[in-house]
């Protein structure tokens, strides 16, 4: 059953989000944070897939209605992201999701820009007890890893020119240096965005393995 668009309070305003709920009506809550393309069909499909696995998924619209199909447009939206507003949206989304979740601990997963924002969300909200970072990047988002309330799973691509394996290892080391649990997996022979089945860089085998790891990670930590 597909999800629906909802509004949630974000400071003194409202922000839209895509909400997908499991057949049971309520499951462990997971924030799903978009790539630089915006809140597009692929991200909504990820939410629907999580719901089919028994999770309640919420994807806040970090661009407030704007999307892009080409890298140039996406890059402009990416760099124009208002970090102060993003912080409010991430806090508001987590608070709203907490009311829809069957567990006290929430999860967060993000892709590309959203991977970095998922880490950021996990440092802003103590309720987030597990974070999955798919090749996260944003130069203006600087998470304080000491404020993480749970473990991080990082999923990266060997051929990624944006988030290189070296950057992935440095992120893993920085999280561990802050005293927080972290594990990473770098998929050989694949590129940045390999999980997105609507893009040419999609890799079916790597995406399937990453999905299994994501589900196992959330099932182990969201209680």
Wavefront OBJ file of the C-alpha trace (Angstrom):
o trace
v 0.000 0.000 0.000
v 1.559 3.303 -1.069
v 2.139 6.087 1.424
v 0.789 9.620 1.430
v 1.936 13.209 1.762
v 1.439 14.810 5.177
v 2.466 18.035 6.925
v 4.342 18.197 10.216
v 5.223 21.175 12.455
v 8.695 22.578 11.818
v 9.371 25.313 14.343
v 6.715 27.976 13.612
v 5.894 26.671 10.127
v 4.902 23.396 8.479
v 6.923 21.084 6.266
v 5.632 18.376 3.947
v 6.754 14.765 4.080
v 5.945 11.383 2.586
v 4.649 8.914 5.180
v 4.417 5.165 4.583
v 3.001 2.856 7.236
v 3.157 -0.953 7.494
v 0.100 -3.201 7.093
v -0.063 -3.499 10.894
v -0.573 0.266 11.123
v 2.495 1.075 13.189
v 6.102 -0.097 13.223
v 9.545 1.139 14.245
v 9.987 4.634 12.832
v 12.651 5.433 10.242
v 13.506 8.849 8.802
v 14.344 8.615 5.096
v 16.338 11.544 3.765
v 16.538 12.407 0.102
v 19.406 12.653 -2.358
v 20.210 15.972 -4.013
v 17.390 15.352 -6.509
v 14.738 16.146 -3.889
v 11.749 14.202 -2.610
v 11.338 12.233 -5.833
v 9.633 8.946 -6.670
v 12.680 6.842 -5.774
v 12.716 8.118 -2.180
v 8.982 7.528 -1.853
v 9.523 3.994 -3.143
v 12.187 3.431 -0.468
v 9.611 4.480 2.137
v 7.047 2.086 0.676
v 9.578 -0.758 0.721
v 10.408 -0.075 4.364
v 6.701 -0.068 5.209
v 6.292 -3.432 3.475
v 9.003 -4.721 5.841
v 7.034 -3.576 8.894
v 8.600 -0.149 9.450
v 6.991 3.289 9.559
v 8.911 5.511 7.132
v 8.865 9.303 6.914
v 10.711 11.295 4.231
v 10.709 15.047 4.952
v 10.793 17.343 1.922
v 14.109 19.084 2.543
v 13.717 21.268 -0.576
v 10.137 22.336 0.227
v 8.549 21.339 -3.060
v 11.513 21.667 -5.416
v 13.057 18.754 -7.327
v 15.609 18.313 -10.104
v 16.161 15.780 -12.874
v 19.618 16.844 -14.058
v 22.869 17.253 -12.092
v 23.142 21.002 -12.738
v 19.762 21.724 -11.197
v 20.335 19.265 -8.373
v 23.696 20.833 -7.598
v 22.112 24.267 -7.279
v 19.449 22.975 -4.882
v 22.107 21.046 -2.962
v 24.311 24.104 -2.415
v 21.340 26.366 -1.668
v 20.129 24.140 1.180
v 19.401 26.335 4.191
v 21.145 24.460 7.004
v 19.281 26.325 9.763
v 15.951 25.407 8.166
v 17.165 21.856 7.559
v 17.928 21.530 11.269
v 14.375 22.624 12.129
v 12.932 20.220 9.571
v 14.986 17.288 10.870
v 14.016 17.997 14.468
v 10.350 18.397 13.551
v 10.325 15.258 11.424
v 11.842 13.172 14.220
v 9.336 14.533 16.719
v 6.425 13.767 14.398
v 7.764 10.300 13.591
v 8.132 9.484 17.283
v 4.353 9.729 17.553
v 3.923 7.248 14.691
v 6.538 4.730 15.854
v 5.998 1.490 17.770
v 9.463 1.812 19.346
v 11.133 4.492 21.446
v 14.243 4.406 19.290
v 13.990 5.713 15.730
v 16.182 5.002 12.734
v 17.515 7.335 10.061
v 18.720 6.520 6.570
v 19.874 8.898 3.877
v 21.447 8.832 0.457
v 24.112 11.180 -0.959
v 23.222 14.569 0.577
v 20.716 12.694 2.704
v 23.395 10.420 4.111
v 25.138 13.413 5.632
v 21.805 14.827 6.781
v 20.911 11.478 8.365
v 24.109 11.676 10.409
v 23.244 15.264 11.284
v 19.706 14.286 12.301
v 21.107 11.546 14.529
v 23.265 14.113 16.355
v 20.314 16.482 16.812
v 17.784 13.933 18.075
v 18.656 11.538 20.939
v 15.623 9.473 19.892
v 17.509 8.299 16.786
v 19.195 5.094 17.876
v 20.500 3.800 14.548
v 21.721 5.598 11.435
v 22.457 4.268 7.950
v 24.612 6.526 5.797
v 24.677 5.801 2.063
v 27.689 7.677 0.642
v 26.776 10.856 2.529
v 28.135 14.234 1.487
v 27.410 17.920 2.054
v 30.192 20.471 2.597
v 28.041 22.701 4.809
v 26.772 19.991 7.172
v 29.162 19.206 10.031
v 27.728 16.595 12.424
v 29.097 16.442 15.970
v 29.609 12.693 16.238
v 29.965 12.859 20.020
v 26.215 13.513 20.146
v 25.229 10.298 18.374
v 22.889 8.164 20.475
v 23.405 4.931 18.569
v 25.515 3.057 16.024
v 26.162 4.053 12.415
v 26.261 1.808 9.352
v 28.067 3.356 6.385
v 27.529 1.975 2.883
v 29.901 3.282 0.227
v 31.053 2.734 -3.364
v 34.590 1.910 -4.464
v 34.365 4.081 -7.613
v 32.697 7.035 -5.876
v 34.418 10.261 -6.903
v 32.436 12.350 -4.406
v 32.777 10.185 -1.306
v 35.929 8.191 -1.973
v 36.812 5.045 -0.021
v 39.399 7.152 1.803
v 36.701 9.630 2.879
v 34.502 6.706 3.947
v 37.300 5.345 6.124
v 37.988 8.781 7.595
v 34.310 9.202 8.502
v 34.294 5.776 10.142
v 37.432 6.648 12.110
v 36.033 10.026 13.202
v 32.855 8.420 14.551
v 34.871 5.817 16.441
v 37.213 8.507 17.779
v 34.122 10.195 19.232
v 33.444 6.961 21.112
v 30.503 5.813 19.005
v 29.984 2.457 17.237
v 30.512 2.513 13.484
v 30.892 -0.016 10.714
v 31.328 0.497 6.991
v 31.076 -1.574 3.844
v 32.618 -0.422 0.570
v 31.085 -2.103 -2.487
v 33.683 -2.963 -5.148
v 33.223 -1.800 -8.719
v 30.195 0.432 -8.141
v 29.678 4.191 -8.242
v 28.071 6.941 -6.177
v 24.297 6.456 -6.149
v 24.373 2.699 -6.765
v 21.208 2.205 -4.690
v 19.020 4.417 -6.902
v 17.214 2.124 -9.337
v 16.121 5.073 -11.496
v 19.684 6.135 -12.370
v 22.295 4.637 -14.712
v 24.702 4.059 -11.818
v 22.271 1.586 -10.202
v 23.864 -1.744 -9.332
v 21.312 -4.457 -8.612
v 23.583 -6.806 -6.657
v 25.117 -4.106 -4.465
v 21.722 -2.507 -3.842
v 20.211 -5.854 -2.831
v 23.032 -6.547 -0.390
v 22.834 -3.024 1.044
v 19.092 -3.444 1.576
v 19.648 -6.662 3.530
v 22.270 -4.961 5.698
v 19.990 -1.973 6.296
v 17.050 -4.124 7.402
v 19.194 -6.295 9.681
v 20.762 -3.181 11.225
v 17.427 -1.540 11.993
v 15.890 -4.764 13.308
v 18.834 -5.196 15.663
v 18.783 -1.669 17.063
v 15.231 -0.283 16.902
v 13.524 -1.517 20.039
l 1 2 3 4 5 6 7 8 9 10 11 12 13 14 15 16 17 18 19 20 21 22 23 24 25 26 27 28 29 30 31 32 33 34 35 36 37 38 39 40 41 42 43 44 45 46 47 48 49 50 51 52 53 54 55 56 57 58 59 60 61 62 63 64 65 66 67 68 69 70 71 72 73 74 75 76 77 78 79 80 81 82 83 84 85 86 87 88 89 90 91 92 93 94 95 96 97 98 99 100 101 102 103 104 105 106 107 108 109 110 111 112 113 114 115 116 117 118 119 120 121 122 123 124 125 126 127 128 129 130 131 132 133 134 135 136 137 138 139 140 141 142 143 144 145 146 147 148 149 150 151 152 153 154 155 156 157 158 159 160 161 162 163 164 165 166 167 168 169 170 171 172 173 174 175 176 177 178 179 180 181 182 183 184 185 186 187 188 189 190 191 192 193 194 195 196 197 198 199 200 201 202 203 204 205 206 207 208 209 210 211 212 213 214 215 216 217 218 219 220 221 222 223
